[in-house]
Amino acid sequence: MSGLGYYDEQKIESIVKKNTRAEFDAAAKRDRQMIEMMGGIATALQALTSEIKGLRADLKPELDKPVKLAAPKTQGGP
């Protein structure tokens, strides 16, 4: 009993511990769900990246020689 005599401190403490544990378990469950979701997003991004790389390779094949740009002509210079 508390100093006032009408609160059972042990009962209050057990309720707080129980609620704290339940909140911790719920937070841990949400964290696991979020980690799984982020893993799925990362996997999808990797697949999309490889698909884009494949499309780029199909659309722009490698040339035999690198293309050289013409030098700009200057007026009145050497």
C-alpha positions as CSV (number, residue, x, y, z in Angstrom):
1,M,0.0,0.0,0.0
2,S,1.1,3.5,-0.7
3,G,1.5,6.2,1.9
4,L,-2.1,7.3,1.2
5,G,-3.4,3.8,1.8
6,Y,-5.8,3.4,-1.2
7,Y,-3.4,2.5,-4.0
8,D,-1.9,-1.0,-4.4
9,E,1.5,-0.1,-5.7
10,Q,2.4,-3.7,-6.6
11,K,-0.7,-4.1,-8.6
12,I,0.0,-0.8,-10.4
13,E,3.6,-1.8,-11.1
14,S,2.5,-5.2,-12.5
15,I,0.0,-3.5,-14.8
16,V,2.6,-1.0,-16.0
17,K,5.1,-3.9,-16.7
18,K,2.5,-5.9,-18.5
19,N,1.5,-2.9,-20.7
20,T,5.1,-2.0,-21.3
21,R,5.9,-5.6,-22.4
22,A,2.8,-5.6,-24.7
23,E,3.8,-2.3,-26.2
24,F,7.4,-3.6,-26.7
25,D,6.1,-6.7,-28.4
26,A,3.8,-4.7,-30.7
27,A,6.7,-2.4,-31.6
28,A,9.0,-5.3,-32.3
29,K,6.3,-6.9,-34.6
30,R,5.9,-3.6,-36.5
31,D,9.7,-3.4,-36.8
32,R,9.9,-6.9,-38.3
33,Q,7.1,-6.1,-40.8
34,M,8.9,-2.9,-41.8
35,I,12.2,-4.7,-42.3
36,E,10.5,-7.4,-44.4
37,M,8.8,-4.6,-46.5
38,M,12.1,-2.8,-47.0
39,G,13.7,-6.0,-48.1
40,G,11.0,-6.5,-50.7
41,I,11.5,-3.0,-52.0
42,A,15.3,-3.5,-52.2
43,T,14.7,-6.8,-54.2
44,A,12.3,-5.0,-56.5
45,L,14.8,-2.2,-57.1
46,Q,17.6,-4.6,-57.9
47,A,15.4,-6.4,-60.4
48,L,14.3,-3.1,-62.0
49,T,18.0,-1.9,-62.2
50,S,19.1,-5.1,-64.0
51,E,16.1,-4.7,-66.4
52,I,17.0,-1.1,-67.2
53,K,20.7,-2.1,-67.7
54,G,19.5,-4.9,-70.1
55,L,17.3,-2.4,-72.0
56,R,20.2,0.1,-72.3
57,A,22.4,-2.6,-73.7
58,D,19.8,-3.6,-76.3
59,L,19.2,0.0,-77.4
60,K,22.8,1.2,-77.4
61,P,25.2,-1.5,-78.6
62,E,28.9,-0.9,-78.2
63,L,30.6,0.6,-81.2
64,D,33.8,-0.8,-82.7
65,K,35.7,2.5,-82.3
66,P,34.9,5.4,-80.0
67,V,33.4,8.4,-81.7
68,K,35.6,11.4,-81.9
69,L,34.1,14.8,-82.0
70,A,35.4,17.3,-84.5
71,A,37.4,20.1,-83.1
72,P,35.7,23.5,-83.3
73,K,37.0,25.9,-85.9
74,T,38.3,29.1,-84.6
75,Q,38.3,32.4,-86.6
76,G,41.6,34.2,-87.1
77,G,43.6,31.8,-85.0
78,P,46.7,29.8,-85.8
